Amino acid sequence: MIDLFISAFVTLFVVIDPPGCAPIYASLTTGASAAQRRSMAIRATLIAGCILVFFAMFGEALLSFLHIDLDSFRIAGGIMLFIIAIDMVFEKRTERREQRAEKVIATPEIDDVSVFPMAMPMLAGPGSIASVMLLVSQNNGIDRAFVIFGALLLVLLLTLGALLAAGPLMRIIGNKGEAVITRLLGVLLAALAAQFVIDGVKASFNLG
């Protein structure tokens, strides 16, 4: 159970990437009061959590309804996570997030950024949705599901903390520090994504 918790925590932490979300949130909420920033951070985390829990609980049933084999989804999810990992290593993911943030900032009528783009697609994006679905599908049983949800809760709490402390955190870490952390997390995510693909291929072709 401890190994499962660590594996789930590392996977979700790398995909959601709290340190990478902090600077984007800081730029999105420039000019907002401390109370507004706090409120939006809490809402974004709660909404993202609800979305991820929904897909963790009902994602497999949705796949079954669409006649999609779980092993096929495992392979597709692994490939998707690997692409995200490459983007992280070469800083393309951060660049896209910054561009998305600039578009939101340039639209005066958008004041509340908690739902878009923070909750979706930054926190509960395709990568994190695929990750929770794969983790739950690979670990049957209520006890294992609670372990995974516990890891998700911890990651979301750390994400909330990063969003609340976005301003001071950026002053401490700096742009170079954030780039180093993002690249390291990208390498870890690439290894985890490769394992998802290997597991899916093994199960599909009965390779044991």
Phi and psi in degrees as GROMACS dihedral restraints (atoms count N, CA, C in turn):
[ dihedral_restraints ]
;  ai    aj    ak    al  type     phi  dphi    fc
    3     4     5     6     1   -65.2    20    10
    4     5     6     7     1   -42.3    20    10
    6     7     8     9     1   -62.1    20    10
    7     8     9    10     1   -40.6    20    10
    9    10    11    12     1   -63.9    20    10
   10    11    12    13     1   -43.2    20    10
   12    13    14    15     1   -61.9    20    10
   13    14    15    16     1   -45.3    20    10
   15    16    17    18     1   -64.1    20    10
   16    17    18    19     1   -44.3    20    10
   18    19    20    21     1   -61.7    20    10
   19    20    21    22     1   -46.1    20    10
   21    22    23    24     1   -65.1    20    10
   22    23    24    25     1   -42.3    20    10
   24    25    26    27     1   -62.3    20    10
   25    26    27    28     1   -47.5    20    10
   27    28    29    30     1   -62.6    20    10
   28    29    30    31     1   -45.3    20    10
   30    31    32    33     1   -59.3    20    10
   31    32    33    34     1   -50.4    20    10
   33    34    35    36     1   -69.9    20    10
   34    35    36    37     1   -37.3    20    10
   36    37    38    39     1   -63.4    20    10
   37    38    39    40     1   -42.7    20    10
   39    40    41    42     1   -66.9    20    10
   40    41    42    43     1   -42.2    20    10
   42    43    44    45     1   -72.4    20    10
   43    44    45    46     1   -46.6    20    10
   45    46    47    48     1   -70.7    20    10
   46    47    48    49     1   -37.2    20    10
   48    49    50    51     1    58.8    20    10
   49    50    51    52     1    66.2    20    10
   51    52    53    54     1   -53.9    20    10
   52    53    54    55     1   -43.5    20    10
   54    55    56    57     1   -62.1    20    10
   55    56    57    58     1   -32.2    20    10
   57    58    59    60     1   -76.4    20    10
   58    59    60    61     1   -27.3    20    10
   60    61    62    63     1   -77.6    20    10
   61    62    63    64     1   -28.2    20    10
   63    64    65    66     1   -57.1    20    10
   64    65    66    67     1   -50.5    20    10
   66    67    68    69     1   -65.6    20    10
   67    68    69    70     1   -33.1    20    10
   69    70    71    72     1   -66.3    20    10
   70    71    72    73     1   -43.3    20    10
   72    73    74    75     1   -63.6    20    10
   73    74    75    76     1   -39.0    20    10
   75    76    77    78     1   -60.7    20    10
   76    77    78    79     1   -41.1    20    10
   78    79    80    81     1   -73.4    20    10
   79    80    81    82     1   -34.1    20    10
   81    82    83    84     1   -68.3    20    10
   82    83    84    85     1   -31.2    20    10
   84    85    86    87     1  -104.5    20    10
   85    86    87    88     1    19.4    20    10
   87    88    89    90     1   -60.6    20    10
   88    89    90    91     1   128.3    20    10
   90    91    92    93     1    94.1    20    10
   91    92    93    94     1   -13.5    20    10
   93    94    95    96     1   -80.3    20    10
   94    95    96    97     1   152.6    20    10
   96    97    98    99     1   -73.7    20    10
   97    98    99   100     1   166.0    20    10
   99   100   101   102     1   -60.6    20    10
  100   101   102   103     1   -39.9    20    10
  102   103   104   105     1   -65.1    20    10
  103   104   105   106     1   -40.4    20    10
  105   106   107   108     1   -66.5    20    10
  106   107   108   109     1   -42.6    20    10
  108   109   110   111     1   -62.4    20    10
  109   110   111   112     1   -42.3    20    10
  111   112   113   114     1   -64.5    20    10
  112   113   114   115     1   -44.2    20    10
  114   115   116   117     1   -63.1    20    10
  115   116   117   118     1   -44.3    20    10
  117   118   119   120     1   -67.5    20    10
  118   119   120   121     1   -37.3    20    10
  120   121   122   123     1   -63.5    20    10
  121   122   123   124     1   -43.9    20    10
  123   124   125   126     1   -65.0    20    10
  124   125   126   127     1   -44.4    20    10
  126   127   128   129     1   -63.8    20    10
  127   128   129   130     1   -44.4    20    10
  129   130   131   132     1   -60.5    20    10
  130   131   132   133     1   -43.1    20    10
  132   133   134   135     1   -67.4    20    10
  133   134   135   136     1   -42.6    20    10
  135   136   137   138     1   -64.2    20    10
  136   137   138   139     1   -44.7    20    10
  138   139   140   141     1   -64.3    20    10
  139   140   141   142     1   -44.6    20    10
  141   142   143   144     1   -61.7    20    10
  142   143   144   145     1   -41.0    20    10
  144   145   146   147     1   -61.3    20    10
  145   146   147   148     1   -43.3    20    10
  147   148   149   150     1   -63.3    20    10
  148   149   150   151     1   -41.7    20    10
  150   151   152   153     1   -63.6    20    10
  151   152   153   154     1   -45.3    20    10
  153   154   155   156     1   -67.9    20    10
  154   155   156   157     1   -40.0    20    10
  156   157   158   159     1   -64.9    20    10
  157   158   159   160     1   -39.8    20    10
  159   160   161   162     1   -59.1    20    10
  160   161   162   163     1   -49.1    20    10
  162   163   164   165     1   -70.0    20    10
  163   164   165   166     1   -30.9    20    10
  165   166   167   168     1   -64.9    20    10
  166   167   168   169     1   -38.6    20    10
  168   169   170   171     1   -83.6    20    10
  169   170   171   172     1   -38.2    20    10
  171   172   173   174     1  -117.6    20    10
  172   173   174   175     1     1.4    20    10
  174   175   176   177     1   -62.8    20    10
  175   176   177   178     1   -40.7    20    10
  177   178   179   180     1   -65.3    20    10
  178   179   180   181     1   -39.4    20    10
  180   181   182   183     1   -64.6    20    10
  181   182   183   184     1   -36.7    20    10
  183   184   185   186     1   -64.4    20    10
  184   185   186   187     1   -41.8    20    10
  186   187   188   189     1   -62.1    20    10
  187   188   189   190     1   -42.1    20    10
  189   190   191   192     1   -62.9    20    10
  190   191   192   193     1   -41.4    20    10
  192   193   194   195     1   -62.1    20    10
  193   194   195   196     1   -35.8    20    10
  195   196   197   198     1   -87.9    20    10
  196   197   198   199     1     3.9    20    10
  198   199   200   201     1    59.8    20    10
  199   200   201   202     1    41.7    20    10
  201   202   203   204     1  -106.8    20    10
  202   203   204   205     1   124.6    20    10
  204   205   206   207     1   -68.8    20    10
  205   206   207   208     1   141.3    20    10
  207   208   209   210     1   -62.5    20    10
  208   209   210   211     1   -37.8    20    10
  210   211   212   213     1   -67.0    20    10
  211   212   213   214     1   -34.5    20    10
  213   214   215   216     1   -64.4    20    10
  214   215   216   217     1   -41.8    20    10
  216   217   218   219     1   -65.4    20    10
  217   218   219   220     1   -36.8    20    10
  219   220   221   222     1   -61.6    20    10
  220   221   222   223     1   -43.7    20    10
  222   223   224   225     1   -66.3    20    10
  223   224   225   226     1   -46.4    20    10
  225   226   227   228     1   -62.2    20    10
  226   227   228   229     1   -42.4    20    10
  228   229   230   231     1   -63.3    20    10
  229   230   231   232     1   -40.2    20    10
  231   232   233   234     1   -62.9    20    10
  232   233   234   235     1   -42.8    20    10
  234   235   236   237     1   -62.9    20    10
  235   236   237   238     1   -43.0    20    10
  237   238   239   240     1   -61.3    20    10
  238   239   240   241     1   -44.0    20    10
  240   241   242   243     1   -65.8    20    10
  241   242   243   244     1   -34.5    20    10
  243   244   245   246     1   -65.9    20    10
  244   245   246   247     1   -39.1    20    10
  246   247   248   249     1   -63.8    20    10
  247   248   249   250     1   -41.5    20    10
  249   250   251   252     1   -61.8    20    10
  250   251   252   253     1   -40.1    20    10
  252   253   254   255     1   -62.2    20    10
  253   254   255   256     1   -42.8    20    10
  255   256   257   258     1   -61.5    20    10
  256   257   258   259     1   -42.9    20    10
  258   259   260   261     1   -60.0    20    10
  259   260   261   262     1   -39.3    20    10
  261   262   263   264     1   -66.7    20    10
  262   263   264   265     1   -43.3    20    10
  264   265   266   267     1   -63.4    20    10
  265   266   267   268     1   -39.1    20    10
  267   268   269   270     1   -99.2    20    10
  268   269   270   271     1    12.9    20    10
  270   271   272   273     1    64.1    20    10
  271   272   273   274     1    20.5    20    10
  273   274   275   276     1   -73.8    20    10
  274   275   276   277     1   -33.7    20    10
  276   277   278   279     1   -64.5    20    10
  277   278   279   280     1   -45.4    20    10
  279   280   281   282     1   -61.8    20    10
  280   281   282   283     1   -40.2    20    10
  282   283   284   285     1   -62.1    20    10
  283   284   285   286     1   -43.5    20    10
  285   286   287   288     1   -66.2    20    10
  286   287   288   289     1   -40.1    20    10
  288   289   290   291     1   -61.6    20    10
  289   290   291   292     1   -40.8    20    10
  291   292   293   294     1   -66.0    20    10
  292   293   294   295     1   -39.3    20    10
  294   295   296   297     1   -64.3    20    10
  295   296   297   298     1   -39.9    20    10
  297   298   299   300     1   -64.4    20    10
  298   299   300   301     1   -40.2    20    10
  300   301   302   303     1   -64.3    20    10
  301   302   303   304     1   -39.9    20    10
  303   304   305   306     1   -63.6    20    10
  304   305   306   307     1   -37.5    20    10
  306   307   308   309     1   -64.8    20    10
  307   308   309   310     1   -41.1    20    10
  309   310   311   312     1   -66.5    20    10
  310   311   312   313     1   -43.3    20    10
  312   313   314   315     1   -62.3    20    10
  313   314   315   316     1   -35.6    20    10
  315   316   317   318     1   -76.3    20    10
  316   317   318   319     1    -5.8    20    10
  318   319   320   321     1  -105.8    20    10
  319   320   321   322     1    98.5    20    10
  321   322   323   324     1   -58.5    20    10
  322   323   324   325     1   -32.1    20    10
  324   325   326   327     1   -73.3    20    10
  325   326   327   328     1   -14.0    20    10
  327   328   329   330     1   -90.0    20    10
  328   329   330   331     1   106.8    20    10
  330   331   332   333     1  -103.6    20    10
  331   332   333   334     1   -42.6    20    10
  333   334   335   336     1   -93.0    20    10
  334   335   336   337     1   113.4    20    10
  336   337   338   339     1  -100.5    20    10
  337   338   339   340     1    10.6    20    10
  339   340   341   342     1   -67.3    20    10
  340   341   342   343     1   -40.0    20    10
  342   343   344   345     1   -82.6    20    10
  343   344   345   346     1   -57.3    20    10
  345   346   347   348     1  -124.7    20    10
  346   347   348   349     1   127.7    20    10
  348   349   350   351     1  -100.1    20    10
  349   350   351   352     1     5.9    20    10
  351   352   353   354     1   -70.5    20    10
  352   353   354   355     1   -59.9    20    10
  354   355   356   357     1   -62.4    20    10
  355   356   357   358     1   -49.3    20    10
  357   358   359   360     1  -133.0    20    10
  358   359   360   361     1   129.5    20    10
  360   361   362   363     1  -103.5    20    10
  361   362   363   364     1     8.8    20    10
  363   364   365   366     1   -71.6    20    10
  364   365   366   367     1   -46.8    20    10
  366   367   368   369     1   -90.4    20    10
  367   368   369   370     1   -54.0    20    10
  369   370   371   372     1  -101.8    20    10
  370   371   372   373     1    70.4    20    10
  372   373   374   375     1   -96.7    20    10
  373   374   375   376     1  -175.5    20    10
  375   376   377   378     1   -56.2    20    10
  376   377   378   379     1   -39.7    20    10
  378   379   380   381     1   -64.5    20    10
  379   380   381   382     1   -46.9    20    10
  381   382   383   384     1   -70.8    20    10
  382   383   384   385     1   -35.5    20    10
  384   385   386   387     1   -64.1    20    10
  385   386   387   388     1   -46.0    20    10
  387   388   389   390     1   -61.5    20    10
  388   389   390   391     1   -38.9    20    10
  390   391   392   393     1   -63.7    20    10
  391   392   393   394     1   -48.8    20    10
  393   394   395   396     1   -66.2    20    10
  394   395   396   397     1   -36.8    20    10
  396   397   398   399     1   -64.5    20    10
  397   398   399   400     1   -43.4    20    10
  399   400   401   402     1   -66.3    20    10
  400   401   402   403     1   -41.9    20    10
  402   403   404   405     1   -62.4    20    10
  403   404   405   406     1   -45.0    20    10
  405   406   407   408     1   -69.0    20    10
  406   407   408   409     1   -40.4    20    10
  408   409   410   411     1   -67.5    20    10
  409   410   411   412     1   -30.1    20    10
  411   412   413   414     1   -83.3    20    10
  412   413   414   415     1   -12.1    20    10
  414   415   416   417     1  -130.0    20    10
  415   416   417   418     1    90.8    20    10
  417   418   419   420     1   -75.7    20    10
  418   419   420   421     1   149.9    20    10
  420   421   422   423     1   114.6    20    10
  421   422   423   424     1   142.9    20    10
  423   424   425   426     1   -62.6    20    10
  424   425   426   427     1   -40.9    20    10
  426   427   428   429     1   -62.8    20    10
  427   428   429   430     1   -41.7    20    10
  429   430   431   432     1   -69.1    20    10
  430   431   432   433     1   -35.8    20    10
  432   433   434   435     1   -63.4    20    10
  433   434   435   436     1   -40.3    20    10
  435   436   437   438     1   -65.6    20    10
  436   437   438   439     1   -35.2    20    10
  438   439   440   441     1   -63.1    20    10
  439   440   441   442     1   -43.9    20    10
  441   442   443   444     1   -65.7    20    10
  442   443   444   445     1   -42.5    20    10
  444   445   446   447     1   -65.4    20    10
  445   446   447   448     1   -33.1    20    10
  447   448   449   450     1   -64.2    20    10
  448   449   450   451     1   -42.1    20    10
  450   451   452   453     1   -64.3    20    10
  451   452   453   454     1   -41.1    20    10
  453   454   455   456     1   -62.5    20    10
  454   455   456   457     1   -42.6    20    10
  456   457   458   459     1   -60.4    20    10
  457   458   459   460     1   -43.5    20    10
  459   460   461   462     1   -63.5    20    10
  460   461   462   463     1   -42.7    20    10
  462   463   464   465     1   -62.9    20    10
  463   464   465   466     1   -41.8    20    10
  465   466   467   468     1   -66.4    20    10
  466   467   468   469     1   -36.8    20    10
  468   469   470   471     1   -65.3    20    10
  469   470   471   472     1   -40.8    20    10
  471   472   473   474     1   -65.7    20    10
  472   473   474   475     1   -37.0    20    10
  474   475   476   477     1   -64.3    20    10
  475   476   477   478     1   -44.8    20    10
  477   478   479   480     1   -59.8    20    10
  478   479   480   481     1   -43.5    20    10
  480   481   482   483     1   -61.1    20    10
  481   482   483   484     1   -40.1    20    10
  483   484   485   486     1   -66.3    20    10
  484   485   486   487     1   -39.5    20    10
  486   487   488   489     1   -67.7    20    10
  487   488   489   490     1   -42.0    20    10
  489   490   491   492     1   -65.5    20    10
  490   491   492   493     1   -33.1    20    10
  492   493   494   495     1  -103.7    20    10
  493   494   495   496     1    24.1    20    10
  495   496   497   498     1   -56.0    20    10
  496   497   498   499     1   -47.7    20    10
  498   499   500   501     1   -61.1    20    10
  499   500   501   502     1   -59.7    20    10
  501   502   503   504     1   -60.0    20    10
  502   503   504   505     1   -36.2    20    10
  504   505   506   507     1   -62.5    20    10
  505   506   507   508     1   -41.1    20    10
  507   508   509   510     1   -67.4    20    10
  508   509   510   511     1   -34.0    20    10
  510   511   512   513     1   -67.6    20    10
  511   512   513   514     1   -33.5    20    10
  513   514   515   516     1   -77.8    20    10
  514   515   516   517     1   -50.4    20    10
  516   517   518   519     1   -74.9    20    10
  517   518   519   520     1   -47.4    20    10
  519   520   521   522     1    79.1    20    10
  520   521   522   523     1   167.6    20    10
  522   523   524   525     1   -65.2    20    10
  523   524   525   526     1   -39.1    20    10
  525   526   527   528     1   -68.7    20    10
  526   527   528   529     1   -40.7    20    10
  528   529   530   531     1   -62.2    20    10
  529   530   531   532     1   -41.4    20    10
  531   532   533   534     1   -65.0    20    10
  532   533   534   535     1   -37.6    20    10
  534   535   536   537     1   -64.4    20    10
  535   536   537   538     1   -41.0    20    10
  537   538   539   540     1   -64.1    20    10
  538   539   540   541     1   -46.5    20    10
  540   541   542   543     1   -61.7    20    10
  541   542   543   544     1   -43.2    20    10
  543   544   545   546     1   -62.3    20    10
  544   545   546   547     1   -40.8    20    10
  546   547   548   549     1   -66.7    20    10
  547   548   549   550     1   -41.6    20    10
  549   550   551   552     1   -63.3    20    10
  550   551   552   553     1   -43.5    20    10
  552   553   554   555     1   -64.4    20    10
  553   554   555   556     1   -33.8    20    10
  555   556   557   558     1   -64.2    20    10
  556   557   558   559     1   -40.7    20    10
  558   559   560   561     1   -63.8    20    10
  559   560   561   562     1   -43.6    20    10
  561   562   563   564     1   -61.0    20    10
  562   563   564   565     1   -43.6    20    10
  564   565   566   567     1   -64.6    20    10
  565   566   567   568     1   -36.7    20    10
  567   568   569   570     1   -60.9    20    10
  568   569   570   571     1   -42.8    20    10
  570   571   572   573     1   -65.3    20    10
  571   572   573   574     1   -42.7    20    10
  573   574   575   576     1   -64.9    20    10
  574   575   576   577     1   -39.7    20    10
  576   577   578   579     1   -64.4    20    10
  577   578   579   580     1   -41.9    20    10
  579   580   581   582     1   -61.0    20    10
  580   581   582   583     1   -38.6    20    10
  582   583   584   585     1   -65.2    20    10
  583   584   585   586     1   -39.0    20    10
  585   586   587   588     1   -59.9    20    10
  586   587   588   589     1   -44.6    20    10
  588   589   590   591     1   -65.1    20    10
  589   590   591   592     1   -44.5    20    10
  591   592   593   594     1   -60.3    20    10
  592   593   594   595     1   -44.8    20    10
  594   595   596   597     1   -62.5    20    10
  595   596   597   598     1   -41.8    20    10
  597   598   599   600     1   -64.9    20    10
  598   599   600   601     1   -42.1    20    10
  600   601   602   603     1   -66.3    20    10
  601   602   603   604     1   -43.1    20    10
  603   604   605   606     1   -58.6    20    10
  604   605   606   607     1   -46.5    20    10
  606   607   608   609     1   -68.2    20    10
  607   608   609   610     1   -38.0    20    10
  609   610   611   612     1   -66.3    20    10
  610   611   612   613     1   -38.3    20    10
  612   613   614   615     1  -106.3    20    10
  613   614   615   616     1    12.5    20    10
  615   616   617   618     1    51.7    20    10
  616   617   618   619     1    49.7    20    10
  618   619   620   621     1   -90.4    20    10
  619   620   621   622     1    -0.1    20    10
